[in-house]
């Protein structure tokens, strides 16, 4: 959603092309063939890890294959496009494009959007790094990092939106509704934890909106067992998300850490109060929320039960004001245009032949010959 939002924001100002893995193609939107993470041919991934982590590792492998096949398929249109800046969201894509930048007639600048708060030592190969929070910026590669946060479209996400979501899902008009938006998983988003905590509030309804994962069936079964008809699972395209937010009274995310969490600012833009982890990153992003130890059983239940409703309303009002000041896409548009221009004007730094590279090559060749000789003797 970040790439789509950035393209929609800037394509009227900059000559920009969106490379995407699905959907409809157009002059400025290229559909790149790839092996999708949910492809049936990836149903038999073998992992040499503890059973405790096997599901998570399989999900990682699915994502890696999707990103790498996308990157290699994108090389030809990238080479033909004559782009000055290539903004990558995934590590695998960034590494593959950067490793092949010597193929371009005019060397593009490779920008990595560090959505995973990856520390400087583990960043992919790139020319510039976009960080989204001040905390992440402090741990980034100082010589090439810049900070522009995620943003939200305040024309689409706003309080007072009319929605029939409650009616369509048989939620009483006077019910207290909690919403959580994110991948329906236990390992990160901890949707199972949210279900257990909200289930303890006998009059509360829970709406969970998000992409499914390998853990989803078990989470849905838990929800039906503990909450029956009081839990609603939905998969919605992003443009329909405001209707789900508008049906809720409070937003909750069960994860104990998020590098940013666009859903926080979407909920705040809708005027919803936010209950989330008390991690320093979330405190700096949300500011106006209820912060708890999300790993502590009972903490979320207590926050939802004991926080006065008028306090929730006031937090929702202040959260909307914060989004208007810091995360409005219209505020961020000028920052992106200025930053892209600066990046495009920066001289390229392709490797060149020098005495240093000659010495490195000679040392590598000598080492290779030595190892080859040793291997030959061993045989």
C-alpha positions in Angstrom: 0.0 0.0 0.0 3.0 2.3 0.6 4.0 2.1 -3.1 0.5 2.7 -4.3 0.0 5.7 -2.0 3.3 7.2 -3.0 2.5 6.8 -6.7 -1.0 8.3 -6.3 0.5 11.2 -4.3 3.4 12.1 -6.7 2.5 10.9 -10.2 0.8 14.2 -11.0 3.9 16.1 -10.1 6.8 13.8 -11.2 7.4 11.5 -14.1 6.8 8.3 -12.2 6.1 4.7 -13.0 4.7 2.1 -10.6 6.0 -1.4 -10.9 3.5 -3.8 -9.3 3.0 -7.5 -9.0 -0.7 -7.7 -9.9 -3.6 -5.6 -11.2 -4.2 -3.8 -14.4 -1.4 -2.3 -16.5 -1.3 1.2 -18.0 1.2 3.5 -19.5 2.5 4.5 -16.0 1.7 1.2 -14.2 3.7 -1.9 -15.1 2.6 -5.3 -14.0 5.6 -7.5 -13.3 5.2 -11.3 -13.4 6.3 -13.0 -10.3 5.9 -16.2 -8.3 3.2 -15.1 -5.8 3.9 -16.0 -2.1 0.5 -17.9 -1.9 1.2 -19.9 -5.1 0.3 -23.6 -4.6 3.7 -24.6 -5.9 5.1 -23.2 -2.6 3.0 -25.4 -0.4 5.7 -28.0 0.2 8.6 -25.8 1.4 11.0 -27.8 3.6 12.6 -26.1 6.6 15.4 -27.3 8.9 14.3 -25.4 11.9 12.4 -26.1 15.2 8.7 -26.9 14.6 8.0 -23.8 16.8 9.4 -21.5 14.0 8.6 -23.6 10.9 5.5 -21.7 10.0 7.2 -18.3 10.3 10.2 -19.5 8.3 7.9 -20.8 5.5 6.2 -17.4 5.4 9.6 -15.7 5.1 10.6 -18.1 2.3 7.3 -17.3 0.4 8.0 -13.6 0.6 11.6 -14.0 -0.5 10.7 -16.0 -3.6 8.0 -13.4 -4.5 10.4 -10.5 -4.1 13.3 -12.2 -6.0 11.2 -13.3 -9.0 9.7 -9.8 -9.1 13.1 -8.2 -9.1 14.6 -10.3 -11.9 11.5 -9.9 -14.1 11.6 -6.1 -13.5 15.2 -5.8 -14.8 14.3 -5.5 -18.5 11.7 -2.7 -18.1 13.9 -0.9 -15.6 16.8 -1.0 -18.1 14.6 0.3 -20.8 12.9 3.0 -18.7 15.8 5.4 -18.3 14.9 6.1 -14.6 16.9 8.5 -12.5 15.7 7.1 -9.1 14.5 3.6 -8.3 12.7 3.4 -5.0 12.6 -0.1 -3.6 10.5 -1.4 -0.7 12.0 -4.9 -0.3 15.5 -5.9 0.5 15.7 -8.6 -2.1 14.5 -6.3 -4.8 16.9 -3.6 -3.7 20.0 -5.9 -3.7 19.2 -7.4 -7.1 18.7 -4.0 -8.7 21.7 -2.5 -7.1 24.0 -5.4 -8.1 22.9 -4.9 -11.7 23.1 -1.1 -11.8 26.3 -1.3 -14.0 24.0 -2.6 -16.8 22.1 0.7 -17.1 23.1 3.3 -19.7 22.5 6.0 -17.2 23.1 4.8 -13.6 20.0 5.3 -11.5 20.1 6.0 -7.7 18.8 3.1 -5.7 16.6 4.2 -2.7 15.6 1.6 0.0 12.5 2.3 2.1 13.4 0.8 5.5 10.0 -0.3 6.6 11.5 -3.0 8.8 13.7 -0.8 11.0 16.7 -2.7 9.8 19.9 -1.5 11.5 22.7 0.0 9.5 24.8 -3.1 9.5 22.1 -5.2 7.9 20.7 -2.7 5.3 20.6 -3.9 1.7 22.9 -2.5 -0.9 21.6 0.9 -1.9 22.6 4.6 -2.4 20.0 6.1 0.0 17.8 4.9 2.8 14.4 6.3 3.7 13.6 6.0 7.4 10.1 6.5 8.7 10.6 7.5 12.4 13.2 9.5 14.3 14.1 6.5 16.4 14.9 4.4 13.3 16.8 7.3 11.7 19.1 7.4 14.8 20.2 3.8 14.1 20.5 4.1 10.3 23.4 4.6 8.0 24.0 8.3 8.6 25.8 9.0 5.3 22.8 8.0 3.2 19.7 8.1 5.4 16.9 10.6 5.3 13.6 10.7 7.2 10.1 11.0 5.8 7.3 9.3 7.7 4.4 7.3 6.3 1.3 9.4 5.5 -2.4 9.0 5.2 -5.0 10.4 2.8 -7.2 12.6 5.0 -9.8 12.9 2.2 -10.5 9.2 2.4 -9.8 8.6 6.1 -11.8 11.0 8.2 -14.3 11.1 11.1 -18.0 11.1 10.4 -17.8 8.7 7.4 -21.1 7.1 6.8 -20.8 3.3 6.8 -23.2 0.3 6.6 -20.5 -2.1 7.9 -22.4 -2.8 11.2 -25.6 -3.5 9.4 -24.0 -5.8 6.9 -22.3 -7.8 9.7 -25.3 -7.8 12.1 -23.5 -5.7 14.8 -25.9 -3.9 17.1 -25.9 -0.1 16.6 -25.2 0.4 20.3 -22.5 -2.2 20.7 -18.9 -1.4 21.8 -16.8 -2.3 18.8 -13.0 -2.9 18.8 -11.2 -3.1 15.4 -7.8 -4.6 14.6 -6.2 -4.3 11.2 -3.3 -6.4 10.0 -2.2 -9.8 8.9 -4.3 -12.4 10.7 -1.3 -14.0 12.4 -0.2 -15.0 15.9 3.6 -14.6 15.5 3.6 -10.8 14.9 0.2 -9.2 14.9 -0.8 -11.4 17.8 -4.5 -11.5 16.7 -5.0 -14.5 19.0 -4.0 -12.4 21.9 -6.5 -9.6 20.9 -9.3 -12.2 20.6 -8.6 -13.5 24.2 -8.5 -10.0 25.6 -11.6 -8.7 23.9 -13.5 -11.9 24.6 -13.2 -11.1 28.3 -15.5 -8.1 27.7 -18.8 -9.8 27.4 -20.6 -7.0 25.6 -17.8 -6.1 23.1 -17.6 -7.0 19.4 -14.3 -7.5 17.6 -13.6 -6.8 13.9 -10.4 -8.2 12.5 -9.5 -7.0 9.0 -6.4 -8.3 7.2 -4.6 -10.6 4.9 -4.7 -14.3 5.8 -1.6 -16.3 6.7 -0.8 -19.9 7.6 -1.9 -19.2 11.1 -5.3 -17.8 10.1 -7.4 -21.0 10.4 -6.4 -21.6 14.0 -7.1 -17.9 14.9 -10.5 -18.0 13.3 -11.3 -21.2 15.2 -10.2 -19.5 18.4 -12.4 -16.5 17.7 -15.5 -18.6 17.0 -14.9 -20.6 20.2 -14.4 -17.7 22.5 -16.7 -15.0 20.9 -19.1 -16.7 18.6 -20.9 -14.1 16.5 -19.2 -11.3 18.3 -16.1 -11.6 16.2 -16.1 -10.7 12.5 -13.2 -11.5 10.1 -13.1 -9.5 6.9 -10.7 -9.1 3.9 -11.2 -5.7 2.3 -9.4 -3.9 -0.5 -7.6 -0.8 1.0 -10.1 1.6 -0.5 -12.9 0.0 1.6 -11.0 0.1 4.9 -12.5 3.4 6.0 -15.9 1.8 6.2 -14.6 -0.8 8.7 -12.8 1.8 10.8 -16.0 3.9 10.8 -17.9 1.0 12.4 -15.6 0.9 15.4 -15.2 2.7 18.7 -11.5 2.0 19.4 -8.5 0.6 17.4 -6.2 -2.0 18.9 -3.0 -3.7 17.5 -1.7 -6.6 19.5 1.9 -6.6 18.3 4.6 -5.8 20.9 6.6 -3.8 18.3 6.0 -2.1 14.9 8.6 -0.3 12.9 5.8 2.2 12.0 2.3 0.8 11.6 0.4 2.7 9.0 -2.8 1.3 10.5 -2.2 3.5 13.6 -2.3 6.7 11.7 -5.2 5.4 9.5 -7.2 4.8 12.7 -6.2 8.2 14.1 -7.2 9.9 10.9 -10.7 8.3 11.3 -10.9 9.8 14.8 -10.5 6.5 16.6 -8.6 6.2 19.9 -5.6 3.8 19.7 -4.6 1.2 22.3 -1.2 -0.2 21.5 2.2 -1.4 22.9 4.1 1.0 25.1 7.2 0.6 23.0 9.1 3.9 22.5 8.6 3.7 18.7 4.8 3.6 19.1 4.8 6.3 21.7 6.7 8.6 19.3 4.4 7.8 16.4 1.0 7.8 18.1 1.6 10.2 21.0 -2.1 10.5 21.8 -3.1 6.9 22.8 -3.4 4.4 25.5 -0.1 2.6 25.9 0.1 -0.7 27.7 2.4 -3.8 28.1 0.8 -5.7 25.3 2.6 -8.9 26.3 1.0 -8.9 29.7 -2.2 -11.0 29.9 -5.2 -8.9 31.0 -3.6 -5.5 30.2 -5.6 -5.0 27.1 -8.8 -6.1 28.7 -8.3 -3.7 31.5 -7.5 -0.8 29.2 -10.7 -1.3 27.2 -12.8 -1.9 30.3 -11.4 0.8 32.6 -10.7 3.7 30.2 -13.7 6.1 30.4 -15.6 6.4 27.1 -15.2 10.2 27.2 -11.4 9.7 27.4 -11.5 7.6 24.3 -13.4 10.3 22.5 -10.9 13.0 23.5 -8.0 10.8 22.4 -9.6 10.3 19.1 -10.0 14.0 18.6 -6.4 14.7 19.6 -5.1 11.8 17.4 -6.9 13.3 14.4 -5.2 16.6 15.0 -1.8 14.9 15.2 -2.3 13.2 11.9 -3.3 16.5 10.3 -0.1 18.1 11.5 2.5 15.3 10.8 1.1 12.6 8.5 -1.1 14.3 6.0 0.0 13.2 2.5 -0.3 16.8 1.3 2.3 17.9 3.9 4.7 15.1 2.8 4.3 15.7 -0.9 6.8 18.6 -1.1 9.3 16.7 1.1 9.3 13.8 -1.4 9.7 16.1 -4.5 12.6 18.0 -2.9 14.3 14.8 -1.7 14.0 13.0 -5.1 15.5 16.0 -6.8 18.4 16.0 -4.4 19.0 12.3 -4.9 18.7 12.5 -8.7 21.3 15.3 -8.7 23.8 13.3 -6.7 26.8 11.9 -8.7 26.7 8.2 -9.3 29.4 6.1 -7.6 29.8 3.0 -9.8 32.9 1.0 -9.0 35.9 1.9 -11.1 39.2 0.2 -12.0 41.9 1.3 -9.7 45.1 0.1 -7.9 42.8 -0.9 -5.0 40.5 -3.0 -7.1 43.5 -4.5 -8.9 45.0 -5.6 -5.6 41.7 -7.0 -4.3 41.3 -8.9 -7.6 44.9 -10.3 -7.4 44.4 -11.3 -3.8 41.1 -13.1 -4.6 42.7 -14.9 -7.5 45.7 -16.0 -5.4 43.4 -17.3 -2.7 41.3 -19.1 -5.2 44.5 -20.8 -6.7 45.8 -21.7 -3.3 42.5 -23.3 -2.2 42.3 -25.1 -5.6 45.8 -26.5 -5.1 45.0 -27.6 -1.6 41.7 -29.2 -2.8 43.6 -31.0 -5.6 46.2 -32.4 -3.1 43.5 -33.6 -0.8 41.9 -35.5 -3.7 
